[in-house]
Amino acid sequence: MKTLLLNNWKAKVASLLVAIAVWWLVKGHVQRPTMPFFPIPGTQNVDCSRTTGDHIA
């Protein structure tokens, strides 16, 4: 078991450091506040529930 853990220990430590760095970057990206919403004209749904009467177009 000792040889399994100590064989190529430098590569294992380097892999662990890379994994921690990737985890840190992903965690920082997920916790970042969302970008402000800028609606694109013609892409939003129209709310038809506020009509004053039953109109058929």
LUMLUMDREN-2810 file (N, C-alpha, C; in Angstrom, 1 decimal):
<atoms>
<atom><aa>M</aa><ch>A</ch><at>N</at><xx>0.8</xx><yy>-1.2</yy><zz>0.0</zz></atom>
<atom><aa>M</aa><ch>A</ch><at>CA</at><xx>0.0</xx><yy>0.0</yy><zz>0.0</zz></atom>
<atom><aa>M</aa><ch>A</ch><at>C</at><xx>0.9</xx><yy>1.3</yy><zz>0.0</zz></atom>
<atom><aa>K</aa><ch>A</ch><at>N</at><xx>2.0</xx><yy>1.2</yy><zz>0.7</zz></atom>
<atom><aa>K</aa><ch>A</ch><at>CA</at><xx>2.9</xx><yy>2.3</yy><zz>0.8</zz></atom>
<atom><aa>K</aa><ch>A</ch><at>C</at><xx>3.5</xx><yy>2.6</yy><zz>-0.6</zz></atom>
<atom><aa>T</aa><ch>A</ch><at>N</at><xx>3.8</xx><yy>1.6</yy><zz>-1.3</zz></atom>
<atom><aa>T</aa><ch>A</ch><at>CA</at><xx>4.4</xx><yy>1.9</yy><zz>-2.7</zz></atom>
<atom><aa>T</aa><ch>A</ch><at>C</at><xx>3.4</xx><yy>2.4</yy><zz>-3.6</zz></atom>
<atom><aa>L</aa><ch>A</ch><at>N</at><xx>2.1</xx><yy>2.0</yy><zz>-3.4</zz></atom>
<atom><aa>L</aa><ch>A</ch><at>CA</at><xx>1.0</xx><yy>2.5</yy><zz>-4.3</zz></atom>
<atom><aa>L</aa><ch>A</ch><at>C</at><xx>0.8</xx><yy>4.0</yy><zz>-4.1</zz></atom>
<atom><aa>L</aa><ch>A</ch><at>N</at><xx>0.9</xx><yy>4.5</yy><zz>-2.8</zz></atom>
<atom><aa>L</aa><ch>A</ch><at>CA</at><xx>0.7</xx><yy>5.9</yy><zz>-2.5</zz></atom>
<atom><aa>L</aa><ch>A</ch><at>C</at><xx>2.0</xx><yy>6.7</yy><zz>-2.9</zz></atom>
<atom><aa>L</aa><ch>A</ch><at>N</at><xx>3.2</xx><yy>6.2</yy><zz>-2.7</zz></atom>
<atom><aa>L</aa><ch>A</ch><at>CA</at><xx>4.4</xx><yy>6.9</yy><zz>-2.9</zz></atom>
<atom><aa>L</aa><ch>A</ch><at>C</at><xx>4.9</xx><yy>6.8</yy><zz>-4.3</zz></atom>
<atom><aa>N</aa><ch>A</ch><at>N</at><xx>4.4</xx><yy>6.0</yy><zz>-5.1</zz></atom>
<atom><aa>N</aa><ch>A</ch><at>CA</at><xx>4.9</xx><yy>5.8</yy><zz>-6.5</zz></atom>
<atom><aa>N</aa><ch>A</ch><at>C</at><xx>4.3</xx><yy>7.0</yy><zz>-7.3</zz></atom>
<atom><aa>N</aa><ch>A</ch><at>N</at><xx>5.2</xx><yy>7.8</yy><zz>-8.0</zz></atom>
<atom><aa>N</aa><ch>A</ch><at>CA</at><xx>4.9</xx><yy>9.0</yy><zz>-8.7</zz></atom>
<atom><aa>N</aa><ch>A</ch><at>C</at><xx>4.2</xx><yy>10.0</yy><zz>-7.9</zz></atom>
<atom><aa>W</aa><ch>A</ch><at>N</at><xx>4.7</xx><yy>10.3</yy><zz>-6.7</zz></atom>
<atom><aa>W</aa><ch>A</ch><at>CA</at><xx>4.1</xx><yy>11.2</yy><zz>-5.8</zz></atom>
<atom><aa>W</aa><ch>A</ch><at>C</at><xx>4.1</xx><yy>12.6</yy><zz>-6.3</zz></atom>
<atom><aa>K</aa><ch>A</ch><at>N</at><xx>5.1</xx><yy>13.0</yy><zz>-7.1</zz></atom>
<atom><aa>K</aa><ch>A</ch><at>CA</at><xx>5.2</xx><yy>14.4</yy><zz>-7.6</zz></atom>
<atom><aa>K</aa><ch>A</ch><at>C</at><xx>4.0</xx><yy>14.6</yy><zz>-8.6</zz></atom>
<atom><aa>A</aa><ch>A</ch><at>N</at><xx>3.7</xx><yy>13.6</yy><zz>-9.4</zz></atom>
<atom><aa>A</aa><ch>A</ch><at>CA</at><xx>2.6</xx><yy>13.8</yy><zz>-10.4</zz></atom>
<atom><aa>A</aa><ch>A</ch><at>C</at><xx>1.3</xx><yy>13.8</yy><zz>-9.6</zz></atom>
<atom><aa>K</aa><ch>A</ch><at>N</at><xx>1.2</xx><yy>13.0</yy><zz>-8.6</zz></atom>
<atom><aa>K</aa><ch>A</ch><at>CA</at><xx>-0.1</xx><yy>13.0</yy><zz>-7.8</zz></atom>
<atom><aa>K</aa><ch>A</ch><at>C</at><xx>-0.3</xx><yy>14.4</yy><zz>-7.1</zz></atom>
<atom><aa>V</aa><ch>A</ch><at>N</at><xx>0.8</xx><yy>15.0</yy><zz>-6.5</zz></atom>
<atom><aa>V</aa><ch>A</ch><at>CA</at><xx>0.6</xx><yy>16.3</yy><zz>-5.9</zz></atom>
<atom><aa>V</aa><ch>A</ch><at>C</at><xx>0.3</xx><yy>17.3</yy><zz>-6.9</zz></atom>
<atom><aa>A</aa><ch>A</ch><at>N</at><xx>0.9</xx><yy>17.3</yy><zz>-8.1</zz></atom>
<atom><aa>A</aa><ch>A</ch><at>CA</at><xx>0.6</xx><yy>18.2</yy><zz>-9.1</zz></atom>
<atom><aa>A</aa><ch>A</ch><at>C</at><xx>-0.8</xx><yy>18.1</yy><zz>-9.6</zz></atom>
<atom><aa>S</aa><ch>A</ch><at>N</at><xx>-1.3</xx><yy>16.9</yy><zz>-9.7</zz></atom>
<atom><aa>S</aa><ch>A</ch><at>CA</at><xx>-2.7</xx><yy>16.6</yy><zz>-10.1</zz></atom>
<atom><aa>S</aa><ch>A</ch><at>C</at><xx>-3.7</xx><yy>17.2</yy><zz>-9.1</zz></atom>
<atom><aa>L</aa><ch>A</ch><at>N</at><xx>-3.3</xx><yy>17.0</yy><zz>-7.8</zz></atom>
<atom><aa>L</aa><ch>A</ch><at>CA</at><xx>-4.2</xx><yy>17.5</yy><zz>-6.8</zz></atom>
<atom><aa>L</aa><ch>A</ch><at>C</at><xx>-4.2</xx><yy>19.1</yy><zz>-6.8</zz></atom>
<atom><aa>L</aa><ch>A</ch><at>N</at><xx>-3.1</xx><yy>19.7</yy><zz>-7.0</zz></atom>
<atom><aa>L</aa><ch>A</ch><at>CA</at><xx>-3.1</xx><yy>21.2</yy><zz>-7.1</zz></atom>
<atom><aa>L</aa><ch>A</ch><at>C</at><xx>-3.9</xx><yy>21.7</yy><zz>-8.3</zz></atom>
<atom><aa>V</aa><ch>A</ch><at>N</at><xx>-3.8</xx><yy>21.0</yy><zz>-9.4</zz></atom>
<atom><aa>V</aa><ch>A</ch><at>CA</at><xx>-4.5</xx><yy>21.4</yy><zz>-10.6</zz></atom>
<atom><aa>V</aa><ch>A</ch><at>C</at><xx>-6.0</xx><yy>21.2</yy><zz>-10.3</zz></atom>
<atom><aa>A</aa><ch>A</ch><at>N</at><xx>-6.4</xx><yy>20.1</yy><zz>-9.7</zz></atom>
<atom><aa>A</aa><ch>A</ch><at>CA</at><xx>-7.8</xx><yy>19.9</yy><zz>-9.4</zz></atom>
<atom><aa>A</aa><ch>A</ch><at>C</at><xx>-8.4</xx><yy>20.9</yy><zz>-8.4</zz></atom>
<atom><aa>I</aa><ch>A</ch><at>N</at><xx>-7.6</xx><yy>21.3</yy><zz>-7.5</zz></atom>
<atom><aa>I</aa><ch>A</ch><at>CA</at><xx>-8.0</xx><yy>22.4</yy><zz>-6.5</zz></atom>
<atom><aa>I</aa><ch>A</ch><at>C</at><xx>-8.1</xx><yy>23.7</yy><zz>-7.3</zz></atom>
<atom><aa>A</aa><ch>A</ch><at>N</at><xx>-7.2</xx><yy>24.0</yy><zz>-8.2</zz></atom>
<atom><aa>A</aa><ch>A</ch><at>CA</at><xx>-7.3</xx><yy>25.3</yy><zz>-8.9</zz></atom>
<atom><aa>A</aa><ch>A</ch><at>C</at><xx>-8.5</xx><yy>25.3</yy><zz>-9.8</zz></atom>
<atom><aa>V</aa><ch>A</ch><at>N</at><xx>-8.9</xx><yy>24.2</yy><zz>-10.5</zz></atom>
<atom><aa>V</aa><ch>A</ch><at>CA</at><xx>-10.1</xx><yy>24.1</yy><zz>-11.3</zz></atom>
<atom><aa>V</aa><ch>A</ch><at>C</at><xx>-11.3</xx><yy>24.3</yy><zz>-10.5</zz></atom>
<atom><aa>W</aa><ch>A</ch><at>N</at><xx>-11.4</xx><yy>23.6</yy><zz>-9.3</zz></atom>
<atom><aa>W</aa><ch>A</ch><at>CA</at><xx>-12.5</xx><yy>23.7</yy><zz>-8.4</zz></atom>
<atom><aa>W</aa><ch>A</ch><at>C</at><xx>-12.7</xx><yy>25.1</yy><zz>-8.0</zz></atom>
<atom><aa>W</aa><ch>A</ch><at>N</at><xx>-11.6</xx><yy>25.8</yy><zz>-7.6</zz></atom>
<atom><aa>W</aa><ch>A</ch><at>CA</at><xx>-11.7</xx><yy>27.2</yy><zz>-7.1</zz></atom>
<atom><aa>W</aa><ch>A</ch><at>C</at><xx>-12.2</xx><yy>28.1</yy><zz>-8.2</zz></atom>
<atom><aa>L</aa><ch>A</ch><at>N</at><xx>-11.8</xx><yy>27.9</yy><zz>-9.5</zz></atom>
<atom><aa>L</aa><ch>A</ch><at>CA</at><xx>-12.2</xx><yy>28.7</yy><zz>-10.6</zz></atom>
<atom><aa>L</aa><ch>A</ch><at>C</at><xx>-13.7</xx><yy>28.5</yy><zz>-10.9</zz></atom>
<atom><aa>V</aa><ch>A</ch><at>N</at><xx>-14.2</xx><yy>27.3</yy><zz>-10.8</zz></atom>
<atom><aa>V</aa><ch>A</ch><at>CA</at><xx>-15.6</xx><yy>27.0</yy><zz>-11.1</zz></atom>
<atom><aa>V</aa><ch>A</ch><at>C</at><xx>-16.4</xx><yy>27.5</yy><zz>-9.9</zz></atom>
<atom><aa>K</aa><ch>A</ch><at>N</at><xx>-16.0</xx><yy>27.4</yy><zz>-8.7</zz></atom>
<atom><aa>K</aa><ch>A</ch><at>CA</at><xx>-16.7</xx><yy>27.9</yy><zz>-7.6</zz></atom>
<atom><aa>K</aa><ch>A</ch><at>C</at><xx>-16.9</xx><yy>29.4</yy><zz>-7.6</zz></atom>
<atom><aa>G</aa><ch>A</ch><at>N</at><xx>-15.8</xx><yy>30.1</yy><zz>-8.0</zz></atom>
<atom><aa>G</aa><ch>A</ch><at>CA</at><xx>-15.9</xx><yy>31.5</yy><zz>-8.2</zz></atom>
<atom><aa>G</aa><ch>A</ch><at>C</at><xx>-16.8</xx><yy>32.0</yy><zz>-9.3</zz></atom>
<atom><aa>H</aa><ch>A</ch><at>N</at><xx>-16.9</xx><yy>31.2</yy><zz>-10.4</zz></atom>
<atom><aa>H</aa><ch>A</ch><at>CA</at><xx>-17.8</xx><yy>31.5</yy><zz>-11.5</zz></atom>
<atom><aa>H</aa><ch>A</ch><at>C</at><xx>-19.2</xx><yy>31.3</yy><zz>-11.1</zz></atom>
<atom><aa>V</aa><ch>A</ch><at>N</at><xx>-19.5</xx><yy>30.2</yy><zz>-10.4</zz></atom>
<atom><aa>V</aa><ch>A</ch><at>CA</at><xx>-20.9</xx><yy>29.9</yy><zz>-10.0</zz></atom>
<atom><aa>V</aa><ch>A</ch><at>C</at><xx>-21.4</xx><yy>31.0</yy><zz>-9.0</zz></atom>
<atom><aa>Q</aa><ch>A</ch><at>N</at><xx>-20.6</xx><yy>31.5</yy><zz>-8.1</zz></atom>
<atom><aa>Q</aa><ch>A</ch><at>CA</at><xx>-21.0</xx><yy>32.4</yy><zz>-7.1</zz></atom>
<atom><aa>Q</aa><ch>A</ch><at>C</at><xx>-21.1</xx><yy>33.8</yy><zz>-7.6</zz></atom>
<atom><aa>R</aa><ch>A</ch><at>N</at><xx>-20.6</xx><yy>34.1</yy><zz>-8.8</zz></atom>
<atom><aa>R</aa><ch>A</ch><at>CA</at><xx>-20.6</xx><yy>35.4</yy><zz>-9.3</zz></atom>
<atom><aa>R</aa><ch>A</ch><at>C</at><xx>-22.1</xx><yy>35.9</yy><zz>-9.6</zz></atom>
<atom><aa>P</aa><ch>A</ch><at>N</at><xx>-22.4</xx><yy>37.1</yy><zz>-9.3</zz></atom>
<atom><aa>P</aa><ch>A</ch><at>CA</at><xx>-23.8</xx><yy>37.6</yy><zz>-9.5</zz></atom>
<atom><aa>P</aa><ch>A</ch><at>C</at><xx>-24.0</xx><yy>37.6</yy><zz>-11.0</zz></atom>
<atom><aa>T</aa><ch>A</ch><at>N</at><xx>-25.3</xx><yy>37.4</yy><zz>-11.4</zz></atom>
<atom><aa>T</aa><ch>A</ch><at>CA</at><xx>-25.7</xx><yy>37.3</yy><zz>-12.8</zz></atom>
<atom><aa>T</aa><ch>A</ch><at>C</at><xx>-25.6</xx><yy>38.6</yy><zz>-13.4</zz></atom>
<atom><aa>M</aa><ch>A</ch><at>N</at><xx>-25.4</xx><yy>38.6</yy><zz>-14.7</zz></atom>
<atom><aa>M</aa><ch>A</ch><at>CA</at><xx>-25.3</xx><yy>39.8</yy><zz>-15.5</zz></atom>
<atom><aa>M</aa><ch>A</ch><at>C</at><xx>-26.7</xx><yy>40.5</yy><zz>-15.5</zz></atom>
<atom><aa>P</aa><ch>A</ch><at>N</at><xx>-26.8</xx><yy>41.8</yy><zz>-15.6</zz></atom>
<atom><aa>P</aa><ch>A</ch><at>CA</at><xx>-28.1</xx><yy>42.5</yy><zz>-15.7</zz></atom>
<atom><aa>P</aa><ch>A</ch><at>C</at><xx>-28.8</xx><yy>42.1</yy><zz>-17.0</zz></atom>
<atom><aa>F</aa><ch>A</ch><at>N</at><xx>-30.1</xx><yy>42.0</yy><zz>-16.9</zz></atom>
<atom><aa>F</aa><ch>A</ch><at>CA</at><xx>-30.9</xx><yy>41.5</yy><zz>-18.0</zz></atom>
<atom><aa>F</aa><ch>A</ch><at>C</at><xx>-31.2</xx><yy>42.7</yy><zz>-19.0</zz></atom>
<atom><aa>F</aa><ch>A</ch><at>N</at><xx>-30.8</xx><yy>42.6</yy><zz>-20.2</zz></atom>
<atom><aa>F</aa><ch>A</ch><at>CA</at><xx>-31.1</xx><yy>43.6</yy><zz>-21.2</zz></atom>
<atom><aa>F</aa><ch>A</ch><at>C</at><xx>-32.0</xx><yy>42.9</yy><zz>-22.3</zz></atom>
<atom><aa>P</aa><ch>A</ch><at>N</at><xx>-33.3</xx><yy>43.2</yy><zz>-22.3</zz></atom>
<atom><aa>P</aa><ch>A</ch><at>CA</at><xx>-34.2</xx><yy>42.5</yy><zz>-23.2</zz></atom>
<atom><aa>P</aa><ch>A</ch><at>C</at><xx>-33.9</xx><yy>42.9</yy><zz>-24.6</zz></atom>
<atom><aa>I</aa><ch>A</ch><at>N</at><xx>-34.0</xx><yy>41.9</yy><zz>-25.5</zz></atom>
<atom><aa>I</aa><ch>A</ch><at>CA</at><xx>-33.9</xx><yy>42.1</yy><zz>-26.9</zz></atom>
<atom><aa>I</aa><ch>A</ch><at>C</at><xx>-35.2</xx><yy>42.3</yy><zz>-27.5</zz></atom>
<atom><aa>P</aa><ch>A</ch><at>N</at><xx>-35.4</xx><yy>43.4</yy><zz>-28.2</zz></atom>
<atom><aa>P</aa><ch>A</ch><at>CA</at><xx>-36.8</xx><yy>43.7</yy><zz>-28.8</zz></atom>
<atom><aa>P</aa><ch>A</ch><at>C</at><xx>-37.3</xx><yy>42.6</yy><zz>-29.6</zz></atom>
<atom><aa>G</aa><ch>A</ch><at>N</at><xx>-38.6</xx><yy>42.3</yy><zz>-29.4</zz></atom>
<atom><aa>G</aa><ch>A</ch><at>CA</at><xx>-39.3</xx><yy>41.2</yy><zz>-30.1</zz></atom>
<atom><aa>G</aa><ch>A</ch><at>C</at><xx>-39.1</xx><yy>39.8</yy><zz>-29.6</zz></atom>
<atom><aa>T</aa><ch>A</ch><at>N</at><xx>-38.4</xx><yy>39.7</yy><zz>-28.4</zz></atom>
<atom><aa>T</aa><ch>A</ch><at>CA</at><xx>-38.2</xx><yy>38.3</yy><zz>-27.9</zz></atom>
<atom><aa>T</aa><ch>A</ch><at>C</at><xx>-39.0</xx><yy>38.0</yy><zz>-26.7</zz></atom>
<atom><aa>Q</aa><ch>A</ch><at>N</at><xx>-39.6</xx><yy>39.0</yy><zz>-26.1</zz></atom>
<atom><aa>Q</aa><ch>A</ch><at>CA</at><xx>-40.4</xx><yy>38.8</yy><zz>-24.8</zz></atom>
<atom><aa>Q</aa><ch>A</ch><at>C</at><xx>-41.8</xx><yy>38.4</yy><zz>-25.1</zz></atom>
<atom><aa>N</aa><ch>A</ch><at>N</at><xx>-42.4</xx><yy>37.5</yy><zz>-24.2</zz></atom>
<atom><aa>N</aa><ch>A</ch><at>CA</at><xx>-43.8</xx><yy>37.1</yy><zz>-24.3</zz></atom>
<atom><aa>N</aa><ch>A</ch><at>C</at><xx>-44.7</xx><yy>38.3</yy><zz>-24.0</zz></atom>
<atom><aa>V</aa><ch>A</ch><at>N</at><xx>-45.8</xx><yy>38.3</yy><zz>-24.6</zz></atom>
<atom><aa>V</aa><ch>A</ch><at>CA</at><xx>-46.8</xx><yy>39.4</yy><zz>-24.3</zz></atom>
<atom><aa>V</aa><ch>A</ch><at>C</at><xx>-47.8</xx><yy>38.8</yy><zz>-23.3</zz></atom>
<atom><aa>D</aa><ch>A</ch><at>N</at><xx>-48.0</xx><yy>39.6</yy><zz>-22.2</zz></atom>
<atom><aa>D</aa><ch>A</ch><at>CA</at><xx>-49.0</xx><yy>39.1</yy><zz>-21.2</zz></atom>
<atom><aa>D</aa><ch>A</ch><at>C</at><xx>-50.4</xx><yy>39.5</yy><zz>-21.6</zz></atom>
<atom><aa>C</aa><ch>A</ch><at>N</at><xx>-51.2</xx><yy>38.5</yy><zz>-22.0</zz></atom>
<atom><aa>C</aa><ch>A</ch><at>CA</at><xx>-52.5</xx><yy>38.8</yy><zz>-22.5</zz></atom>
<atom><aa>C</aa><ch>A</ch><at>C</at><xx>-53.6</xx><yy>38.7</yy><zz>-21.4</zz></atom>
<atom><aa>S</aa><ch>A</ch><at>N</at><xx>-53.1</xx><yy>38.5</yy><zz>-20.1</zz></atom>
<atom><aa>S</aa><ch>A</ch><at>CA</at><xx>-54.1</xx><yy>38.4</yy><zz>-19.0</zz></atom>
<atom><aa>S</aa><ch>A</ch><at>C</at><xx>-54.6</xx><yy>39.8</yy><zz>-18.6</zz></atom>
<atom><aa>R</aa><ch>A</ch><at>N</at><xx>-54.1</xx><yy>40.9</yy><zz>-19.0</zz></atom>
<atom><aa>R</aa><ch>A</ch><at>CA</at><xx>-54.5</xx><yy>42.2</yy><zz>-18.6</zz></atom>
<atom><aa>R</aa><ch>A</ch><at>C</at><xx>-55.4</xx><yy>42.9</yy><zz>-19.6</zz></atom>
<atom><aa>T</aa><ch>A</ch><at>N</at><xx>-56.0</xx><yy>42.2</yy><zz>-20.5</zz></atom>
<atom><aa>T</aa><ch>A</ch><at>CA</at><xx>-56.9</xx><yy>42.8</yy><zz>-21.5</zz></atom>
<atom><aa>T</aa><ch>A</ch><at>C</at><xx>-58.2</xx><yy>43.2</yy><zz>-20.8</zz></atom>
<atom><aa>T</aa><ch>A</ch><at>N</at><xx>-58.8</xx><yy>44.3</yy><zz>-21.3</zz></atom>
<atom><aa>T</aa><ch>A</ch><at>CA</at><xx>-60.0</xx><yy>44.8</yy><zz>-20.7</zz></atom>
<atom><aa>T</aa><ch>A</ch><at>C</at><xx>-61.3</xx><yy>44.1</yy><zz>-21.2</zz></atom>
<atom><aa>G</aa><ch>A</ch><at>N</at><xx>-61.2</xx><yy>43.3</yy><zz>-22.3</zz></atom>
<atom><aa>G</aa><ch>A</ch><at>CA</at><xx>-62.3</xx><yy>42.6</yy><zz>-22.8</zz></atom>
<atom><aa>G</aa><ch>A</ch><at>C</at><xx>-61.8</xx><yy>41.4</yy><zz>-23.6</zz></atom>
<atom><aa>D</aa><ch>A</ch><at>N</at><xx>-62.8</xx><yy>40.6</yy><zz>-24.0</zz></atom>
<atom><aa>D</aa><ch>A</ch><at>CA</at><xx>-62.5</xx><yy>39.5</yy><zz>-24.8</zz></atom>
<atom><aa>D</aa><ch>A</ch><at>C</at><xx>-62.4</xx><yy>39.9</yy><zz>-26.3</zz></atom>
<atom><aa>H</aa><ch>A</ch><at>N</at><xx>-61.3</xx><yy>40.1</yy><zz>-26.8</zz></atom>
<atom><aa>H</aa><ch>A</ch><at>CA</at><xx>-61.1</xx><yy>40.5</yy><zz>-28.2</zz></atom>
<atom><aa>H</aa><ch>A</ch><at>C</at><xx>-60.5</xx><yy>39.4</yy><zz>-29.0</zz></atom>
<atom><aa>I</aa><ch>A</ch><at>N</at><xx>-61.0</xx><yy>39.1</yy><zz>-30.1</zz></atom>
<atom><aa>I</aa><ch>A</ch><at>CA</at><xx>-60.4</xx><yy>38.1</yy><zz>-31.0</zz></atom>
<atom><aa>I</aa><ch>A</ch><at>C</at><xx>-59.8</xx><yy>38.8</yy><zz>-32.2</zz></atom>
<atom><aa>A</aa><ch>A</ch><at>N</at><xx>-58.6</xx><yy>38.6</yy><zz>-32.4</zz></atom>
<atom><aa>A</aa><ch>A</ch><at>CA</at><xx>-57.9</xx><yy>39.2</yy><zz>-33.5</zz></atom>
<atom><aa>A</aa><ch>A</ch><at>C</at><xx>-58.0</xx><yy>38.4</yy><zz>-34.8</zz></atom>
</atoms>
